[in-house]
Amino acid sequence: MEVLFTVLLILSSLVLIASILLQSGKSAGLSGAIGGGAEQLWGKNKARDYDAKFDKITKVSAVVFMLSALLMAYIQ
């Protein structure tokens, strides 16, 4: 049981790190002004869809991470 929660903790932490790093910032700043053509090419809705998916993945992996960490502390 301890091995299962350890693997779950490691996987959820890796997914959490990746999903946070892949999210775009809320304010694009100068890079958003320079790369504005990409927004027209890909469309605003596609960027929002990706941000929404990463947001949901981040929330789920954070909950899984916290629960598995609490269960690991309880087991030990």
C-alpha positions in Angstrom: 0.0 0.0 0.0 2.9 2.3 0.8 4.5 1.7 -2.6 1.2 2.5 -4.3 0.9 5.9 -2.6 4.5 6.6 -3.2 4.1 6.0 -6.9 0.9 8.1 -6.9 2.7 10.9 -5.1 5.6 11.0 -7.5 3.3 10.8 -10.6 1.0 13.5 -9.3 4.0 15.8 -8.5 5.4 15.4 -12.0 2.1 16.1 -13.6 1.6 19.1 -11.3 5.0 20.5 -12.2 4.5 20.0 -15.9 1.0 21.5 -16.0 2.1 24.6 -14.1 5.1 25.2 -16.4 3.0 24.7 -19.5 0.3 27.2 -18.5 0.5 30.6 -20.2 0.8 33.7 -18.0 -2.3 35.8 -17.4 -0.5 38.9 -18.8 1.5 38.2 -21.9 3.4 41.5 -21.6 5.8 42.5 -24.4 6.0 38.9 -25.7 2.3 39.0 -26.3 2.6 42.3 -28.2 5.4 40.9 -30.4 3.8 37.5 -30.9 0.3 38.8 -31.5 0.2 37.3 -35.0 0.3 33.8 -33.5 -2.9 34.6 -31.7 -4.6 35.5 -35.0 -3.2 32.3 -36.6 -4.3 29.9 -33.9 -7.3 31.9 -32.7 -8.2 33.1 -29.2 -10.5 30.2 -28.4 -7.9 27.6 -29.0 -5.6 29.3 -26.5 -8.4 29.4 -24.0 -9.2 25.8 -24.5 -5.6 24.8 -23.7 -5.5 27.1 -20.7 -8.7 25.6 -19.4 -7.4 22.1 -19.9 -4.2 22.9 -18.1 -6.1 24.6 -15.3 -8.3 21.6 -14.8 -5.2 19.2 -14.9 -3.5 21.4 -12.4 -6.4 21.4 -10.0 -6.9 17.6 -10.2 -3.2 16.8 -9.8 -2.9 19.2 -6.8 -5.8 17.4 -5.1 -4.3 14.0 -5.8 -0.9 15.2 -4.6 -2.3 16.5 -1.3 -4.4 13.4 -0.6 -1.6 11.0 -1.4 0.8 13.1 0.8 -1.7 13.0 3.7 -2.3 9.3 3.3 1.5 8.6 3.2 1.9 10.6 6.4 -1.0 8.6 8.0 0.5 5.3 6.9 3.9 6.0 8.3 
